[in-house]
Amino acid sequence: MSRFIKNRYHGFASYTPGEQRNDGTYIKLNTNESPYPPAPEVQNALSQADLEAMRLYPDPTGKVLKDKLAALYNVQPENIFLSNGSDDILNFAMMAFVDEDEQIAFPEITYSFYEVIAALHDVRVNRIAVKDDLMIDPADYYSLNQNIVIPNPNAPTGTALSADEIEMIVHTNPDHVVLIDEAYVDFGAESVIPLTKVYDNLLVAHTFSKYASFAGGRLGFAVGSAGLIQDLMTIQYSTNPYNINRMTMRLAEATVDADTYYRANAERIKKTRARTVAALETMDFSVIPSMANFVFAKHACISGKTIYEQMLKRFVLIRHFDNPKITDYNRISIGSDEQMDFFLERLTEVLNAYS
Ligand SMILES: *Cc1c(COP(=O)(O)O)cnc(C)c1O
């Protein structure tokens, strides 16, 4: 840190992303990417004309992509905000909607980025405990009278609330924004996008990173009432008007066109998840019920850290969190069937060596 950094950022701890060892040596089950490649149409989407057009700025309104997303999700283009990955949505929402004397509430066990983004904007946080089984109790959020962000399904646990439960949270906090982060919703949970037509305080964040094999493309979008979307655009236009580059825009359009391909991949991942959970349970793991493309599992006797380290030695990357409340657990992304077979074989070795 230099001596020039603003006082309020002194000692600031930024978000730590999962390790990215992408040289092919490791089976990478630590950042919830899709094991499947983008659709063939996406791989072939960039034409010579698109490349020639790279000298021109992209369309700051993203009209073509918004029209496609609006048709897919049955909303109007004015209800959609495009962002450079969905973490930007959280950042802009924090700037747009949370006054500095207000609080933002989120589950105590959740995506650790929320904590960082709140600190960045000097906003106080209300960390709401999860139950002993790591489930969120929706009633804890009823009539809170605070801004709220909840991932559904939650990370890193994978547990999901029903749309009715979320509706009750939105309904009982009418004067605050409720942001539902649906990064993992396509793996079995219920989206609340339809409720954005009824509630002007509901904002839903999506990303192409997990479901649409597009983590490298950096495309997120939010759905909400036209007013909320306008506010996000005000912030975005004051930060980076051309936040989606031409290549990403073009590939994202092709991604929406290929939605049935990604839906089929999500179904494959759900099958692989069921098989993985069953195998883990026979190996003395307890697994939190997951609606996401990962599972959160702890072993009856061997520590989470040991399992993480021993798997790393065997070239399998999973995610271990230092938080003492979840230190027994590891988060394991669901890869392809072959990757999960390799994972389970290495895991058997570790269990044999340590029990
Ligand atoms: C991965 C993830 C995101 C953000 O992904 P981007 O790549 O920035 O779009 C947002 N929320 C949760 C809970 C995530 O796990």
The ligand as an SDF file (V2000), in Angstrom:
LIG
                    3D

 15 15  0  0  0  0  0  0  0  0999 V2000
  -19.6430  -16.4780   -9.3120 C   0  0  0  0  0  0  0  0  0  0  0  0
  -20.6370  -15.6450   -8.5750 C   0  0  0  0  0  0  0  0  0  0  0  0
  -20.9960  -14.3560   -8.9870 C   0  0  0  0  0  0  0  0  0  0  0  0
  -20.3480  -13.5500  -10.0500 C   0  0  0  0  0  0  0  0  0  0  0  0
  -19.9030  -13.9590  -11.1170 O   0  0  0  0  0  0  0  0  0  0  0  0
  -19.3480  -13.0520  -12.2890 P   0  0  0  0  0  0  0  0  0  0  0  0
  -18.3430  -13.9300  -12.9180 O   0  0  0  0  0  0  0  0  0  0  0  0
  -18.7960  -11.7740  -11.7500 O   0  0  0  0  0  0  0  0  0  0  0  0
  -20.5380  -12.7880  -13.1400 O   0  0  0  0  0  0  0  0  0  0  0  0
  -21.9630  -13.6770   -8.2850 C   0  0  0  0  0  0  0  0  0  0  0  0
  -22.5420  -14.2110   -7.2280 N   0  0  0  0  0  0  0  0  0  0  0  0
  -22.2310  -15.4160   -6.7790 C   0  0  0  0  0  0  0  0  0  0  0  0
  -22.9220  -15.9480   -5.5870 C   0  0  0  0  0  0  0  0  0  0  0  0
  -21.2500  -16.1690   -7.4260 C   0  0  0  0  0  0  0  0  0  0  0  0
  -20.8920  -17.3550   -6.9440 O   0  0  0  0  0  0  0  0  0  0  0  0
  1  2  1  0
  2  3  1  0
  2 14  2  0
  3  4  1  0
  3 10  2  0
  4  5  1  0
  5  6  1  0
  6  7  2  0
  6  8  1  0
  6  9  1  0
 10 11  1  0
 11 12  2  0
 12 13  1  0
 12 14  1  0
 14 15  1  0
M  END
$$$$
